[in-house]
Amino acid sequence: MMMPSAVCRGVALGVVLLAAASVHAAPPELPTTWQPPPGDQLEHETAGFAKILCSAIFITGRDLKTAADEDGFFVSPRASRGKVVKTVVDTAAHEVSLTLPNGVTRSARLFGDQGCVTLPRGESDVHFTPMPVSSALPDPATQDWPMGDRLPDTPLPPEVDKAKLDAAVAAAFDPPQALTAAFVVVWKGRLIAERYQSGLDFKTRLPGWSMGKSITATLMGQLIQEGVYDLWQKAPVAEWQRADDVRRDIRIADLLRMSSGLRFVAPQDPDFDPARGYADHLYVYTGAIDAYRWAITRPPQWLPNTVGRYRNADPLTINYLVKQAVTARGEEYLTYPQRHLFDKLGIRRMLLEPDPYGNFLLNGYELGPGRDWARLGLLYLQDGVWNGERLLPEGFVDFVRTPAPAWSRPEYGGFFWLNRTNLWPVPADAFYMAGAGGQFTLIIPTHDLVVVRLGHYKGEQAGEQALWNALGLLVQAVPRSREPWRPPAGAP
């Protein structure tokens, strides 16, 4: 089986986008201008490289040479890496420092349970107080899946074609150049197959990149379920509330759909010109800034819900609203996702990394094991219900898998990608989390499947082909159990 050539044209996010080639003519822009982010692009990319190495070495457990060769090209292109003249890995301080020919050194350091954080230029510490994050759950080795890691020792049900299942797992790792690190298959809630790259296992934390946006959707969904926010309300961002500011009409739904209209340049924009300046989409990772502040202070480019563009401004703004709600009720923000979401799902090892001001960069800086991503996918397969408790409001899962109306193609929902363009060899109602370098968690309702594939960035293209092949076999390995879901007619 060969993947359609369109998949091989995935843009630099590592998500399999067809977006740049398919955007229709946008409406007239509003009379605002774009101001490129300050600072030197090479320094920013070097700061991003330091953070990638820090996380790879001190969290995932990779060695320096392999991490430098395989990981994180999204924020740090290989050509820029070659300009680093000195690399220092301080194992005592858990810090990576990279020096450029002009003498500038950029660093990232491990700050306990907040993971690796990029330090601001010329500074030696962060602007927040690190907090320990721990699960309140029992030892996972003593708990059955999915609340724990204890798997059944009973044979697979007879309706599972074991030969095709085994072939699918093998396909996910073929060829070796795919650099697949983890592959997990859950069927009807049961973990029926998994495999890991040599030296890794089901506890290894791996980068999920933009799959973190789907965590953001989940945190917001919980707050909507609790009545803190409403999906269709206008986003309560104080800076947008002037009577003449069109941003005051941006709804939470528009942000979740990447349709806010904020002027926030991204490399995958169809009119992107790198000669104009460094992209905001990358700067929020590498600039060592208050990323939430940068996002919410961007001017409007279009009226909300008129143009869909994949830009980090929108998930950062949703995360800003999550933080605003959490701190308003006196809760500790840095421990909130573990207490409020992860412990409910049996997730114990998901690590969320912030900017140096203590804001989670869930637009792409998080690391977790394959099993934990599968647990999150299972929540969506179960319509937002876990162990009998509704964690997400009724209709929220349908919202995230309904095509966003401002997008020119039905490929994006609410911080989830959609298979409505038949990108993958699974039914069109499948929807998925996707991240740079070939990270995917697919929810395939027709077959009661959740499929996780994690890999190293260097193997992105071969890895996506391998996943395509594996998926084709998986939907033959298990029976279809329900009819495909269709978005409601006239969905808002």
Stockholm file with secondary structure:
# STOCKHOLM 1.0

chainA/1-492         MMMPSAVCRGVALGVVLLAAASVHAAPPELPTTWQPPPGDQLEHETAGFAKILCSAIFITGRDLKTAADEDGFFVSPRASRGKVVKTVVDTAAHEVSLTLPNGVTRSARLFGDQGCVTLPRGESDVHFTPMPVSSALPDPATQDWPMGDRLPDTPLPPEVDKAKLDAAVAAAFDPPQALTAAFVVVWKGRLIAERYQSGLDFKTRLPGWSMGKSITATLMGQLIQEGVYDLWQKAPVAEWQRADDVRRDIRIADLLRMSSGLRFVAPQDPDFDPARGYADHLYVYTGAIDAYRWAITRPPQWLPNTVGRYRNADPLTINYLVKQAVTARGEEYLTYPQRHLFDKLGIRRMLLEPDPYGNFLLNGYELGPGRDWARLGLLYLQDGVWNGERLLPEGFVDFVRTPAPAWSRPEYGGFFWLNRTNLWPVPADAFYMAGAGGQFTLIIPTHDLVVVRLGHYKGEQAGEQALWNALGLLVQAVPRSREPWRPPAGAP
#=GR chainA/1-492 SS CCCCTTGGGCCTTSSCCCHHHHCCCCCCCCSCCCCCCSSCHHHHHHHHHHHHHHHIIIIICCCHHHHHHHSCTTTSCHHHHTTCCEEEEETTTTEEEEECTTSCEEEEEECGGGCEEECCTTCSSCSSCCCCCCCCSCCGGGSBTTTSSBCCCSCCCTTSCHHHHHHHHHHHTCSGGGCEEEEEEEETTEEEEEEECTTCCTTCCEECGGGHHHHHHHHHHHHHHTTSCCTTSBCCCGGGCSTTCGGGGCBHHHHHTTCCCBCCCCTTSTTCCGGGCCCHHHHHHHSCSCHHHHHHTCCBSSCTTSCCCCCTHHHHHHHHHHHHHHHHTTCCTTTHHIIIIIHHHTCCCCEECBCTTSCBCTTTCEEECHHHHHHHHHHHHTTTEETTEECSCTTHHHHHTSCCTTSSSTTBCSSSEECTTCCSSSCTTCEEEEETTTEEEEEEGGGTEEEEEEECGGGHHHHHHHHHHHHHHHHHHSCCCSCCCCCCTTCC
#=GC SS_cons         CCCCTTGGGCCTTSSCCCHHHHCCCCCCCCSCCCCCCSSCHHHHHHHHHHHHHHHIIIIICCCHHHHHHHSCTTTSCHHHHTTCCEEEEETTTTEEEEECTTSCEEEEEECGGGCEEECCTTCSSCSSCCCCCCCCSCCGGGSBTTTSSBCCCSCCCTTSCHHHHHHHHHHHTCSGGGCEEEEEEEETTEEEEEEECTTCCTTCCEECGGGHHHHHHHHHHHHHHTTSCCTTSBCCCGGGCSTTCGGGGCBHHHHHTTCCCBCCCCTTSTTCCGGGCCCHHHHHHHSCSCHHHHHHTCCBSSCTTSCCCCCTHHHHHHHHHHHHHHHHTTCCTTTHHIIIIIHHHTCCCCEECBCTTSCBCTTTCEEECHHHHHHHHHHHHTTTEETTEECSCTTHHHHHTSCCTTSSSTTBCSSSEECTTCCSSSCTTCEEEEETTTEEEEEEGGGTEEEEEEECGGGHHHHHHHHHHHHHHHHHHSCCCSCCCCCCTTCC
//
